[in-house]
Amino acid sequence: MADHKKQHIIPQHYLRGFSIDRDDPDINPGDKRIYCHNVIKEKRSCMAIKNVGYGNYFYGKDEQYGVNNLDDGDECDCKNLEDILNRLETQHNDLLNRIIDYKNLSLTSVELCSLCVFLILLKSRTKSARDYAIKTSKTMYESIGQMYLDKNNHHDLRVEATPHPVGAHFDLIQALLGSVDKTLHSMIGLSPVLLINDTETNFITSDNPVVFYNYIAPNYSLYKITTALTCSGFMIFCPITDKLLILLYDTDLYQAHKHTQTTIIVKEKSDIDSINKLQVLKCSDEIYCYDESEIDYIKKLRSSVEKFIKDSQATYTKLDKKYKNPYAIGDEMHVGQYIEQYYKIRLSFLIFNERNLKIYKRIDEYKTKNNIPYAVFRYELRDALSYQALGKNIL
């Protein structure tokens, strides 16, 4: 069986940033306390971080989900996914501590890559990611199976798939770990900045702390999901302490009012409220905070966005025949979507680049007119901007 029955979904080193004891050297790291509000049970508690955000064999047991050792010349013996995640946490802990201590994101290219891997892994190891893996796998298997049966005149039969929760999630994280270079390439064009909270309202975090967002709302009826890594306007929010938050944003579509090259000092409470509402919306079960008094604040936030809270769903749809794709098999093209709740925010320090937004809209209109699904990708906007700089027609 796996060496560790208690497997942490949210790394303990990350939660320490929100612990009331984080600066006390006499308390063991895992014994430092954090306040927790369970939004399902409406229960508040104060617990040691070692007892927060974990599941028994959440990433599986050795005999079921063993992995090959990382081939990097080290002697470390990684028997399971939990071992690999723990190993990466050591690297990410050092980087996170440095960011917190120096309060800036002046990073080398290697450190920036490490930061991106930290954010994507933190996003992918959660209960929300497991829900995504299960729903998308189930929908894809059932849809493809049903299409096969229907084509062979078995219209009376129905396909039902039940992916194993651990197995589906394990495959998702394994695929991510096996394609880190591709994932990092997808994040080209995102600029990192550290938000420094200069208000009396603290940042909160949750059991799904990394939030993918876009000012441009998705249009699911046209298959335009805007929170994919490569989408124009995409951004990532991740609080790391009650006063610090990492933001990655698309520099082609947004302009940020920075105080230094890598920092933004946030002075408006409304900005903090908006960012915290995203944590409330995206959490699975639990929200974590620095002070017990913030739990009443969290409950008010949840009440204000309650009508936007709904279960995510996966779809697998046949596209309109008007859409032609050279990679389509036969004359059919299908697209999978993961539909999540959307909540519109605006931040005082981040605005649209209006000139580039106009070009974005022209590209989007062209794609809609020609029945081309998907939102505008960053490379499409960059190419259009380059053509315009050369005095050439964009579309």
N, C-alpha and C positions, 0 to 999 in steps of 0.2 A: 504494500500500500504506500501511498505518498507519505513522505517524511512529515509533512505539515497538514494536519486535518483542518486547522483554522487558516483559511487562505484569504488574504486581504484583497478585497475588490478595489478599495481606495488605499493607496500606500500610506503607511503610518508617517513617513517622513514628510509627505504632503500635508497631512492633517495637523502636524505640529505647528504650521504657520498660523493656525486658528486656535491654538491651545492657550488657555489662561496661564499656564505654567511654562510656556515655551522658553522663557528667559531664565528659568530657575535651574542652575547646573546641578543641584542636589537631587533632582527628581529624574529617575530613569526615563529615557525617551518614550517608551511604551506606556509609562504610568502617568504621563502628562494628560491633563483633563481637557475635555472639550464639551460644549453644550450641544445637545442634539434635540431636534424636534421631528417626530415622526408624523408626517402629514396624513398618513392613512389611519393610524390609531389615535391621532390627536394627543400624543403623549410627549412630554418633555422630560429630559434627563440630563445628567452630567456624568460622563463616564471617562475612564482611561481610554486613550486613543487605540490601544491594542485590542479593545473590546468593541470597536466601532467599525462599521463598513467591511464586514467579512462574511464569508459563507463557508460551511463545512464542505471540504472537497469541491469548492466552487469551480476550480479549473481541472478537476478530475483526479483519478488515482493513477499511479505509475502503470499498473498492468492494463489499464484501459487507454490512457492518453500519454504514454511515454514519448519523449522527443529525443532526437539525436543531439549530441554535444555540439556546442558552438565551436567551429573550427577556427580559432584565432590564436592558437599557440599557448593558451593558458592551460593550467592544470585543473581548472574548475570542472567538476563533474555535474553536469546539468541533466537530471533524470526526468524532469517534468517541466511543464510550462511555468509552474510556480517558481521553480529554481531559476529559470531564465529571467522572469520578471524581477525577482529579488536581486539578481545580479545587475540588471540594468538600473534598478532603483539606487544602487550605490553610486553609480555615475551621475544620475540625475539629482540625487540628494546634494552632492557637492556643488553642482551648477546652481541649483535652486538657492542654496545657502549663500552663495556668492552674490546672486541677484538681490536677495533680501538685504544682505549686509551693505552692499554698495549702492543700492537703490537706483540702478540704471541697467540698460540692456546693451551696453557697449561690449559686444561679443565678437570673438573670432568666427571665421566661417565654420570651423569644427564645432565650436560651442553652439552656434546657431542651428546647425544640423541636429545636435544633441537635444536642444530645446524643442525642435519640431518633433523629433521622435518621442520625447517625453509627453508632449501634448496629444499626439495621435494615440499613443499607447494608453494614456490616462482616459482618453475618450473610448477606446475600444475594449477595455477590460471590465466595463461596468455592467450592471443589470440591464440598463437601457440598450447597450450594444448587444447583449444576449437576446433581448426581445427582437431587435432588428434582425439578427442572424436567423432566429427561428421563423419569424414571419416571412422574410424574403425567401428562405429555403422552401418553406411549405408552399408558398404561392407559386414559385417557379416550378417545383416538381409537379404540383397538381395541374397547373396550366399546360405545361408541355405534355404531360401524360394524357390529359383530356384531349388536346389537339390531335395527338397520335391516334387515340381511340376513335375520335370523330371522323378522321380521314379514312379510317378503315371500317367505317360504317358500324361502329359499336356505340351508337348514340345512347343506348340504354344503360351503359356502364358509367360509373363515376369514380374518379381517382381521388383517393384521400391519402395524404402524406402526413407523417408525424415525426419530424426530425427530433433527434435526441437533443435536449437543451444544452448539455455540456459539449456534446460532439459538434453541434452547429457552431457554438461559440468558439470552441477550440480551433475549428477549421478557419474561422474568421481571423483569429489572432495569429495563427500559424501562417496564413497567407500574407498577413501584414508584415510579419517579421521576415518573411521570405522575399518581400518586394519593397524594402525600405528605400532603395534608390529611386524607384518609381514614385513612391509616395512623396519623397523630398522634392522630386522634380515637379510634382503637381502643386507644390507650395511656392514655386518661383513667382515672384511678383508681389508677395506679401511682405509688408514691412513690420518689424516688431517694435513695439513701444511699451513702456511701463507706465501704467496709470498710478499716480500717487494721490491717494485719497486725503484731501485737505478739508474734510467736512466732519461733523460730529456723528454722521451715520456710517457705520462700518460696512465693508463688503462681507457678504455671507458666501458660503459654498454648500455643496450638496454631494449626494452619492452619484451625481452625473455632472461633475464640475466644469468640464470643457464644453462650451456652447458654440456650435456652428451657427452663424447668422448672416443675414444680408439685408440691407435697407430695402432692396428690391424684393417685393413679395413674390412667392412662387405662384405659378398659374398651372395647377395640376391638370386642368382640362386640355391644356396644350403641351403637357409633358415638360413644363419648364420649372424644374426644381432648381432653386438658386443657392442651395447650401452644399453643393458638391465642391470638393477642394479646388477644382479648376474653373469654377464659375466667376465671371466678372462681378465685382462688388462683394465677394465673399470675405468674411472676417471671423476671427476666433477670439472668444473671451475665456480667460481662465484666472480667477482670483487665486493668489498664493498666500496672502495674509489678509487680515481685516483692513489693512491700509494700502495694499499693493495688488495690482492686477496686470496680467500680461495680455496685451491686445496685438493681434496680427491683422492687418487690414490691406486692402487692395489700393496701392498708391496711384493707379491709373484712374480709378473712379472716385476716390475720396481725397479730401484735403484735411489734414489734421493741424490744429493749433497747438504746436509743441512749445515746451518751455526750454528744453534742450534737444539735442538730436535724437535722443532715445527716451525722453520722458514727457509726460503730460501731467500737470498738476490739476486735479479736478476739484473745483470749488463749489459746484452746484449740487445741492442735495438731490435735485430731480434726476441728475445723471446717475448718481449712485442708486436711486430707487429703480430706474429703468434697467440697469444692469442686474440688480438683485432680483427683479421680477423674472428675468430670464432663468435664473437659478431655480426659482420657485416653480416655473412652468416646466422645466426640463427634468427635475428630480424624479427619481422612482419612488422612494419611500422617505428618505431622510434629508434634512437640511441641518448644516452645522454652523455654529457661530461662536464668537469669542466671549460673549457676555450673555447671561441669562435674560437680561432685560430685552434683548433683541428678539426673543421668541415671540413676544406680543407683536412686535413690528413685523415679523415673518408672517404671522397669522393674518395681519391686515393686508399685507401684500398678496397673499394667496386669495383672500376674499376679493380683492380688486381684479384679479385675473382669472377667477374661477370659471367664467363662461368660456374661456379659451382652452381650458384643460380638457383634453379628450385623448382617447387611445389612438396610437399611430396604426396605420394599416399599410399593407403591401399590395400592389396590383401588378399584373402582368398583362399588357394590352396589345392587341394587334393594331398597327398603325393604319392610317388612311392609305388607300392604294395610290393616291396621288403622290405620296412620298416615295421617291426612288433612292435606293441605297445600293452601291456596287457590291456591298458585302452581304446583302440579303440572300437567303436561300430560297430559290424559286422566286415568287413574286411577293413573298410575305416578309414583313419586318415587325418584330415585337419589341416592346420596351417595358422594362420593369421600373416601378416607382415605389418610393417609401414616403408616404404622406404623413407629415407631422403637423402639429398645431403651429400657428404663426401668430406672433404678437408684434405689433408695430411699435418701434421705439425711435427716438431721435435724440442724439447727444449733442450738447452745445459745442463740444470741441472737435466734432467730426462732421464735415459737410460734403455734399456732392461737388465734384469738379463739373460745373454746369456745361462747360464746353465739351468735355469728354462724354458727359451723360447724353448730350444730343446725338453724338455718334453712336453710342450704345443703343439708343432708341431706334436709330436708322437701321442698324444691323438686326435688331430684334424684329422690327417691322418687315424687313426683307425675309427673314426666316419664317415668320408667320405667314406671309403672303405666298411663299413657295412651299408651304406645308413641311417645313423642316423643324422637327421637334428639338427639344432641349433649349435651355437658356443660353445667353451669350457667354462664350468662354473667354478667359483672359487673353489668350493668344489671339483670338479674333479681334478684340478691341485694340491690342497692341499693334497688330498688323495694319488695322485700319488707320491708326494714328500715324504709323510710319508712312503709309501711302499718302496720307494727307500732308505730312511734312514735306514730301517730295512733289507736292502739287498735283497728285494723281487722283482720279475719281475713285471713291471708296467702293461704291456698289453700282 
